[in-house]
Every structure is written in structure tokens, then in C-alpha cells.
Amino acid sequence: MPRDVTNEPIPARTGVPLLRKPSAMDGAEIWDLVRDCSPLDENSMYCNLIQADHFRDTCVVAELDGDIVGWISGHMVPGKEEFFVWQVAVSEKARGLGLGKKMLKHLIARDVCADAKALKTTITRDNGASWGLFRSFARSIGGELTDEPHFKRDTHFGGQHDTEHMVTIRLPEEDDWAKAA
């Protein structure tokens, strides 16, 4: 069965990941990828299936030689001009390609994110890979990155999870975005 119900062409094997919208057919493979990318929270397979189906316009998969090697789930925050990134996963076989940053740029360039003035995500202090990705992304687009504690260990997580810092990256205006690209 085809993975992508939008009938987008499948490129020849080039060694360059194809970025595309996910479909419900990708749910199980996305779930496997997330589970392989510690320290990401392992949501249920059903959660990833719903994201790939209901939120496909604000999510992206990266496919390499028929395998999903990258995933970002996100959504526009209701009533706000903000795009929230929930999770970023990159397979070991695709690390070092700048894939996380490419997927973020791909998502922000979609029409559904056209009104976003900020990209937001939450990161625990000890997640160096995520801090590195989002700092690099902010620099590459000329955006300003700030953060502050948001979901707190004792207040929100009952002491069971480290504090999540809300990271905000102010997105440049459209003219500035073109210059940064």
C-alpha cells in the first residue's frame, strides 16, 4: 500500500531524504522512530496515528530509501499566531545531515503556518541535542530565541518529570525570511 495518499511522486534513491506530509499509514513507523530516539517521550502508537492523520498539514516525515528517518509533530496554537513543535525525531541513520533544521524550515514555509509569528517548543534543561537544534534553527533564519520555565517539575508534573522550558523563536517577517534562506 502506498504511504502517501497525496500521490506525490516518489523520487529515485538519491541519498537525500524526501520531506512530505505524513499519512495514517505512517503511524506505526513514526511510533517506532520515536521509541528509538531517547529521551523523547514515548506517546502511544494511537497518538502518532492521530497526529499523522488529523494534523498532517503541520507535521512532516523525512523518508530515505523507503524508511521514515525523521519526524516532527506540531500544530498552530488555537487563537494565536504561534506554531508549536511537539516532537522532533531523527533516526541514527540520518543524523549529521541537518535534517531537523531542514524539517523545521519545511514546516514553517507551509501555507498553514503563514500566520505564525513565533515558533514555540518545550525542552528540558538537560536535552542538549534539542537546545542545539533550536538555537541553530534560530540563527539560520535570523530569529531571536528566548526561554523560560513553563511546565514545572513540582507544579505540573508532580515531581515525576523535569521542568520543561518554553522556548520561543520570533520568526522574521516574510521579507527577512527570504534573505535568511
N, C-alpha and C positions, 0 to 999 in steps of 0.2 A: 504494500500500500504506500502511496506517496506521502512524504512527510508534510509537504507544504500544499495546502489546499488552494493557494492563490495562483497556482500554475506558473510561478516564477521559473525561469529557465535554470537548469542545474548545470553549473559550469564543469568543464573538464577538470581533472585533477591537476591543480596548479601549485599546491602547497600554500595557497593563500586562503584563509578562512572566508567563507561566504557568510555575510551578515543578513539575517532575514527575520521576519516576524515568526514567532512560534505558532504551532497549532496544537490541538488537543492530542494529536498523535505523538507529540514530543514529551508529554508529561512524565512518563516513566523514565526516559533517558535524562531529562532535566533533573529529576529527583536523584538518580544515580550520581550525576555530576556533582550536585550539591553535597551529597553524603561523602564524596571523595575529597571535598575541599574544606577540610577542617581549618579554622574553627567556626565555620558557618553553622548557624542553627539549622538543624535538620527538620524542616517542616514535613508535613505529611505528603505523600505522593498526591493525594487529592488536592492539597493546596497548590502544588505545582501544576497540576492538571487545570485547575480553575484559572490560575494566572495565565497559562499558555492559551487558554480558550477565551476567557472573558476580558483579559487585559492585554491581549496580543498586540494591540496598537502601541502600548507603552512598555513592551518587553522585547527583548532581542535574544536570538540564539546565534552562535557562531558555529558553522559546520565546516569540518575539514575531512575530506575523503570519506564522507558519509556518516561521520560521527559528530555528535554535538560536543564541542570543546570549550564553549563559552556560553554564559547566560547572564542576563541582567533582568531583574524584575523591577518594575516601577509603576508609578501612576501619577497622574496630575492630582494634586491635593484639592478636594472639593472646595469651591468658593475662593480659591487662592491662585495666584499666578506663580505656582511652585510645582516643580517636578520632583517627586520623592523617589529615590532609589532605595529599594528594599534590600536587594541582594545582588552581589556580583560574584560569579564563579568562573574560574578559568582552569581548565584541565592542565595537569602537569605537562602533557604533550604539546601544549600551546603557550606555555609560559615563555617570557622573553621576547614575544612578538609585539608587545604593546597593545595586546588585544583588548584589555579592559578599557583603556583610553579610547581606542577605536570604537568600541561598542557604545561608550558614553556619548561620544561625538555623533555617532549614527542616530542614537535616540533623540538627542537634543535637536537634531536637524529635521526630525519628522514634523509634519504639519500639526499633529496632535499636541506637540509641545511648543508651538509657535508663540503662545501667550506666556510661557514661562519666563519669569524674570530672575528666578533663582533655582538652583538645583540643591536639594537637601538630602541628607542621609544621616544615619546614626552609626557611630563607631565607638567601640570600647577603646580605652587608652592603650591597651597592650596589643592592638591589632595593627602592627607596623605596615603590613602589606596594604591594607585599606587606606591608612593615612598617606602612604607613598603614592598610591594610585590617585586619590582625590587631590592631593597637592600638585601632582604632575599635571592632572587634567586642568586644574585652575590656572596654572602657569601657562599651559599651552593655548588656552583661549583668552588669556588676559583677564581672567575673573579673580575676584577677591574672595579668599576663604577665611571664614571665621568659625568658631565653635564655642559651645557652652554645654554644661551638663544638662541633660534633658530628662531621660528616664533614669531615675536614681536607684542605686542598689537597694537601699532600705525602704525608700518611699514607694517605689513601683514594683520592685522585684522580690520583696520580702527577704532580702539578703541572699537570694539564690543566684543572682547574675550581676556582673559588673555594671557600673553606670555606663549608659550609652550617651555619648556626646552628640548633640545635634550639630552637624556640620552644614554650613550654608555657603554656597558659592554663588555670588552675584554674577549672573550671566551678562556678558556685554550686549550692548544694543546691536541690532542686526548689521549695521554698517561696520561696527568694530569687530563683530564676529567674522565677517568676510575677510578683514585684514589679518585676524589671528589665524585663520585656517590656512 
